[in-house]
Structure formats: C-alpha cells, structure tokens
Amino acid sequence: MAEIAVPTDPQMQARVLAQALPHMQRYDDATVVVKYGGHAMGNEHLAREFARDIVLLEQAGVNPVVVHGGGPQIQSMLTRLGIESKFAAGLRITDAPTVEIVEMVLAGSINKQIVGFINAAGGKAIGLCGKDGNMVTARKVTRTVTDPDSAIEQVVDLGFVGEPETVDTTVLDRIIGTEIIPVLAPVAAAAGGGTFNVNADTFAGAVAGALKAKRLLFLTDVPGVLDKSKTLIKDLSVAEARRLIADGTISGGMIPKVETCIFALEKGVEGVVILDGKAPHAVLIELLTDAGAGTLLHR
C-alpha cells in the first residue's frame, strides 16, 4: 500500500501545518466519534497508524471517541474453540456460548489491543464497553424474513443480539475533554440483566447521537457511497440518501450503514462520513485537510 509522501522541506512542512489551522479551529474541543472496523483492524501496521492519528487529533484539541467492531476476530476465536456458528435465514444466531466469546473478544482482546496501540503512540486511552456505567442498555433484536418458496413471513430469533435502547453518557461526560481517549466495545447490558452483542455501526450511531457529536466517521472497506457509475459521491443530504436507497443506487450492506447515518443525524450529530479505513491517514485527511475523504452525509 502506498504511503503518503511526507514533505522533507521545512518550509513545505510549515505550509502543510498552516493549511490545517482552520480545520483544527473548527474541531477545537469538538467530539468526534470514530467507528473503527473493516480490514484495517486486521493489519497491525494500519492499526498502529490509526492509533497515532487518533493521538494526533487529541493533541490538536479534538475529543475522539473510538468504537470498534471485531466480527472476523470473533469468528476466528469461535473456530479455535470448536464452537459452531448457527445461522437462520442467512443470519447468525448468537447463543449463550457464543455471546460469552463475543464479550471476551470485543471487550477483552480487541479492545485492549487498540488501547495499547493508542497508549504506545503517546495517548492515554481507556477501554470500556456499553455495560460500564450502564452506558448502553439494549433490547433484543428479532428479524422477519420471507421464505422464498412459500412467501410466508417468519420471525427469526437471533439469540443474544440487541439494539441500543438507552444511552447514558455520564461516564463519557466525565472522560471527554480530559486528554483520555475512550475506546468502546459494542457490548451492552439488557435492562433486566444479561449481555447483548450489538452491531458496531448501530452502537456508534447511538453513542454519537447521545453525545451530539460534531462528526461520526465510519471507517469501512469502501471509499464511501458510490453512484451507479461507481463514482464516489462526496456530499449527500438525508433526502438525497433516501432517494438513492429507493432507486437502488444504495444497495446491499450499504443500506443499513446509511440508515444508521440518518439515525445519528436525526439524533443531533452534525455530520456523518463514510470513508475507506484502509487509506493511510483517512481520518486526518477528512478532518484536517481541504480535500476531505469519503461521503459526507448531513441534514
């Protein structure tokens, strides 16, 4: 993967920093939620690079909050432990043994690895999950699918899979702005006790909405939202995004991601960006340069 050329001339370096000033002022003391996932998480070089960029943001006066996923790592651990994944209508069922592994991997190994990378880069990160301080409580998710042969709708019980019901920002409010970078695993508590695995995009959208974040960034494996000719759409309003979903331009797995963006905007996030997490320094390019990166969705 090509690296971004770093100017070696001191005057050029100074000009680059000066050009970043208006963007640094724009995001000074602003909360930016970054959903970190995709293949960039599985590459240690990119993961350490991401950690350095997050530390740079914090040093520049931004208040970053990191939310991470971990699907491939969960599947790898399930395979190592000989726990067979169960599916219904193409959807993974998270049973009791599986949710224990989900919590162990998400709130344990992955979370602490990211915390370690940020700390190694000179930051001060703390790892949390939705259970901590009752930050995120979730309700059970069910899905209705239509049998292709009989056209009969059936409800699929996904087990311990939840969606955010309430977000309490008390713990985050105590942390944000104190030079500590929260790193959040998308594991939530049920109102009556127990554990729910929550989709990381949905978790990030709910947290960003509750924090009224200035930006929510979704780091993905694609450049952003593409039009029918596969060209990147740089800017989308909610109305335009809904139109593109209706006419099939936005399809497949991009639909729930865009719907999560719309949800976050409706909850008070100023802008949401879908961008390629594999691109070096994508977060910095989006926030601190004129060029930007990915697709910006706004009200």
Secondary structure, DSSP 8 states (H G I E B T S, - for coil): --------SHHHHHHHHHHHHHHHHHTTT-EEEEEE-GGGGG-HHHHHHHHHHHHHHHHTT-EEEEEE--HHHHHHHHHHTT---EEETTEEEB-HHHHHHHHHIIIIIIHHHHHHHHHHTT--EEEEETTGGG-EEEEEEEEEEE-TTT--EEEEEEEEEEEEEEE--HHHHHHTTTT-EEEEESEEEETTS-EEEE-HHHHHHHHHHHHT-SEEEEEESSSS-B-TTS-B--EEEHHHHHHHHHTTSS-TTHHHHHHHHHHHHHTT-SEEEEEETTSTTHHHHHHHSSS--SEEEE-
